[in-house]
């Protein structure tokens, strides 16, 4: 099977490519990535010389490029490519609309033209917005709170419209917060790990009571594998563990694993529109495709810490330059 993976140099995309090529010896993957600040080809060192892997640098909003890539023939398009950091979307939403909405439309149109048999759109639980209790199922109303989640909701609706109007075989997945190796350290887990290793303050929004369902990235990859091979066109599948934790609970556990003191936690003013709680009903994925999480949370978190300990050069290079300037600007006055 031949897959076009977009955004494959990012966190989840790179983990998926490595997982997929290792799991399926008959799969070939082309990775189309713009290599923005969050894209890192060093994350794909494990497959760089694999004959079943190839890389194309480019933007999913580039219609001519997308058309030229798709004309080589693919069985599946998996769209990871996205601007995904909520704080950045608050500062400037335009890149999120350009990539997450316009880019998805370009990919959909290209896949329709070249009759790609399946299009998998990687989305997020944030499109449902915050819920005080219970869980969101795939048919729950979309109620995004940030420009980021609004752009992802718009992309989801475009995908469903292409299914209804054109019969495009689109499948959407909506996952909870991921953590694991190769995650850009603007996100909470790698930011906390790397800051703790440097004995730098770890920013905590508000009082840390925001609840998230933390999904180990390899469990996410396993779920995507099942969706690619067995997911029904026109359907949405929620992906999550079903267990929520507050950000403060997560950070305390992380500091405990690292043997660091909680004095590193720095409570800062909450960000605008910060959703209090996400929770997903994942019974559809479990019932239809037989997925359940395979990784224990504590073990996966400890393994993630070990990866950053063992790959210091990777994260130090990532946190230098542009990222450090952004970090200092973002938190200096909080």
Secondary structure, 3 states (H helix, E strand, C coil): CEEEEECCCCHHHHHHHHHHHHHCCCCEEEEEECCCCCCCHHHHHHHCCCCCEEEEECCCCCHHHHHHHHCCCCCEEEECCCCCCHHHHHHCCHHHHHHHHHHHHHHHHHHHHCCCCEEEEEEEHHHHCCCCCCCECCCCCCCCCCHHHHHHHHHHHHHHHHHHHHCCCEEEEEECEEECCCCCCCCHHHHHHHHHHCCCCEEEECCCCCEECEEEHHHHHHHHHHHHHHCCCCCEEEECCCCCEEHHHHHHHHHHHHCCCHHHEEEECCCCCCCCECCECCHHHHHHHCCCCCCCHHHHHHHHHHHHHHCHHHHHHHHCCHHHHHHHHHHCCC
